[in-house]
Amino acid sequence: MKILDLFIKILKYTFVLLLTSIFLATTSLTLYFITKSTNVLEDVDEAENQKQLIVLISMDGLGSELIGQNTPFLSSQLQQTDTSFTLDMQTIKQSETMPSHISMITGLTQENHKFYLNSIDDETPPLTSETLFDYAIDNNYSYYAFLTKNKLLYLLGEKTGENILSKEEYSSEILDDIDNMVETENSKVFVFIHLRDIDSYGHTYGWNSEEQKQALRTLDNNLNILVSDFREEFDLYNRYFIFTADHGGEGIQHSNGCPACRRIPLIVVSENTPTKYELKTEVDSIYDTTCVVLDIMEDNPHRDLDCTK
Ligand SMILES: [Zn+2]
C-alpha cells in the first residue's frame, strides 16, 4: 500500500511540474513574439516618421556650359562626395520654358504631354497629366511652389493655397519669401523653386554676356543662401537638393533646340541622409527628373511614365 501511495504522490508531483514547465515555456515564447513584433512595428514607424526634405530648383536658362568659374557654389557641390550629377542631360527639342518644365515635372516626353505652346491664355486647356505635386500628395509630402514667371502657375493646375507663390522677380527678391513660407510642420516636405535670372539676362544681353555672367554670380550666391537657410530650418531632416534647368541658350534665344540650348545639368546633393542618392546611368532626358524625385520619395506604384520605361 505504502509503495503505491508513494508512487501516486511522485506521479502527481511530476504532473504538476510538467504543467508548470509547459506554462512557463508558453508564456516566455508568447512574450518573445510580442516583443519581436513590437520591435518590427517600431522599425516601420521609424521609417515612416523619417523626416525628409526634397528641394527641386529649376534655374531658367542655365545650360550646363554656364557652370564653371562664375558658379563657385554649384561647382563646389560637384566636388562633394555626397553629390551625384550629370551635365549632359538633354531638354526637349522645343527647348522652351513651358513644354520643358512640363516634361520636368510630369516625367513625360513632349509627344506624350502634348504641350506645344510657350505661353498661357484663357483658351489654354488645363494640364491633364499628373505632376510631381500630385505625386508629392500621394506620398504624404506637403509641397511648396515658388515661381518667378506667372505662366508657370499653369503647372499647379487647380491647386491653390498659401503654399504657392508666384512673383516676377529675380532670386535676390524672393529669398526671404521662401524662408518665411516654408514650414517644418510636416515630416515630409517637397519644395519646387523656379528662378528666372539667367533666362531674363540672356534674352536682354545674350547667353555668356558679361551682364549674364554677373547675374550668374549673384544667382549662385543666392543658391548658397537658400541651401544654408534650408539646412538650418530642416536640420534634423534627410535633405536632398536637386539643381537643374529647363534649357540653356545661345545669342539671345534658346527656342531652336541648338546643342547649348538643350544641354542642361542635373545635380543631386544628399545631406544628412542614410545613403547618398546615386543617379542611374540611364538618366539623360529632362523628363527623368520626375523619376529622380519619385525615387527619393520611395514612390511605390508603378506609374506609366516615359521616365519609368
Ligand atoms: Zn526657360
Residues whose N, C-alpha, C, O or C-beta is under 5 A from the ligand:
A	BS01	ZN	D60 G61 E96 T97 D199 D246
